[in-house]
Amino acid sequence: MKAVGVIVEYNPFHNGHAFHVQAARETANADIVIAVMSGNFLQRGEPALVSKWYRTKMALLGGVDLVFELPYPFATQNAELFADGAVSILDAVQCESFCFGSESGDISSFLRTIDFLKEHQEIFDENVKRHIKSGVSYPKALSLSFQEFPETDGLLNLAKPNNILGFQYIKSIKKLNSQIKPLTVARKNANYHDEHFASETIASATSIRKALFSTDKHSFTIEQFVPEQTNELLKAYSNRYGTFHQWENYWSFLQFRIIQSSPEELRKIYEVEEGIENRLKAAALTSGNFQEFMEKVKTKRYTWTRLQRICVHILTNATKEEMSKFERANYLRLLGMTQKGKAYLNKRKFELTLPLVSKLSSYKQKEIMLDIKAAQIYAFGLSENLRNEFIQQEFKQTPIILE
């Protein structure tokens, strides 16, 4: 059986994702699609709209055959480390190819850009350092440094978010010395950060989340942009738990963590650097909600995304010491599968290069503790009477099997 991999968040799964899954299967001429999906906290430093289990159901109903969780130490990282963790999982489950969405849609432009920057690496690195010293963020420094080269015709536009991720994916494949073949398809209609609906059927996850949070009662005005199964699962989650997850659900807990921590304790948290702990404490003492807090902490050097990731790490108490231990994934946490996915695992189980985890009680290694802690903290976005049940699900839930 031939497998193509995708790296996803599905926050939530929408029509654009359904297009990508089908395009990946067809472009790779694959029998099954394997997704590496972020858990309950995401790459942009946000809590997922609904739990990883509900998002797994959306993925399986949307055409994915196997869903593996991207561990917390990679899911809540910059693009380079996010890519390293996800690609290492796809490599471990024996994917022949990997397909990602991009603004470019042309895999040759990615490969040319990789070769170009390798040839000019020293100059590029110096330019990046110079821009960072001027006070801009790391992603902006990368984009500005690339634009300074006089001849970039036929190369990638590294100012686009999905192009940047795709570029890092291919770098990770090369770093891992993997035989995975990279493929890309053009993103359809909606851009990654669009906050408004861009067409009659395709919208970004950002705009869908904005619509869901537009009223206190969560009026469902997104039916045309998501598969019917996604819409039903979102309704079911809202009815069951009374909320969708967003940063404001966690503000009081984050505020407490920052206020009760000393600057020395905050400096031990992953990504807390350059005295930002003092700004965090000052803002926490004077802010009434998460949005106000972020606006007070935001600087030119620190992107909104990086600050949100810092907040996630404070919330989960993820330290520099803990996070620095992870260079690639150490296990395969299986979240769900179709019958075809199950058949693939049965056929390839002796070829997997990492231990397969289908139930937490069967895996005692301490490296999974960050995932467990993240799931427990995520439960605090719910009302008190639902938290314990939600926390226990992390230990009791077996992989979802789509019959």
Stockholm file with secondary structure:
# STOCKHOLM 1.0

chainA/1-403         MKAVGVIVEYNPFHNGHAFHVQAARETANADIVIAVMSGNFLQRGEPALVSKWYRTKMALLGGVDLVFELPYPFATQNAELFADGAVSILDAVQCESFCFGSESGDISSFLRTIDFLKEHQEIFDENVKRHIKSGVSYPKALSLSFQEFPETDGLLNLAKPNNILGFQYIKSIKKLNSQIKPLTVARKNANYHDEHFASETIASATSIRKALFSTDKHSFTIEQFVPEQTNELLKAYSNRYGTFHQWENYWSFLQFRIIQSSPEELRKIYEVEEGIENRLKAAALTSGNFQEFMEKVKTKRYTWTRLQRICVHILTNATKEEMSKFERANYLRLLGMTQKGKAYLNKRKFELTLPLVSKLSSYKQKEIMLDIKAAQIYAFGLSENLRNEFIQQEFKQTPIILE
#=GR chainA/1-403 SS CCEEEEEECCTTCCHHHHHHHHHHHHHHTCSEEEEEEECSBCTTSCBCSSCHHHHHHHHHHTTCSEEEEECHHHHTSCHHHHHHHHHHHHHHTTCSEEEEEESSCCHHHHHHHHHHHHHTHHHHHHHHHHHHHTTCCHHHHHHHHHHTSSCCTTSCCTTSHHHHHHHHHHHHHHHHTCCCEEEEEECCSCCTTCCSCCSSSCCCHHHHHHHHTSSTTCCCCCGGGSCHHHHHHHHHHHHHHSCCCCGGGGHHHHHHHHHHSCHHHHHTBTTCCTTHHHHHHHHHHHCSSHHHHHHHHCCSSSCHHHHHHHHHHHHHTCBHHHHTTCSSCCCEEEEEEEHHHHHHHHHHTTTCSSCEESSGGGCCCGGGHHHHHHHHHHGGGSCHHHHHHHHHHHHHCCCEEEC
#=GC SS_cons         CCEEEEEECCTTCCHHHHHHHHHHHHHHTCSEEEEEEECSBCTTSCBCSSCHHHHHHHHHHTTCSEEEEECHHHHTSCHHHHHHHHHHHHHHTTCSEEEEEESSCCHHHHHHHHHHHHHTHHHHHHHHHHHHHTTCCHHHHHHHHHHTSSCCTTSCCTTSHHHHHHHHHHHHHHHHTCCCEEEEEECCSCCTTCCSCCSSSCCCHHHHHHHHTSSTTCCCCCGGGSCHHHHHHHHHHHHHHSCCCCGGGGHHHHHHHHHHSCHHHHHTBTTCCTTHHHHHHHHHHHCSSHHHHHHHHCCSSSCHHHHHHHHHHHHHTCBHHHHTTCSSCCCEEEEEEEHHHHHHHHHHTTTCSSCEESSGGGCCCGGGHHHHHHHHHHGGGSCHHHHHHHHHHHHHCCCEEEC
//
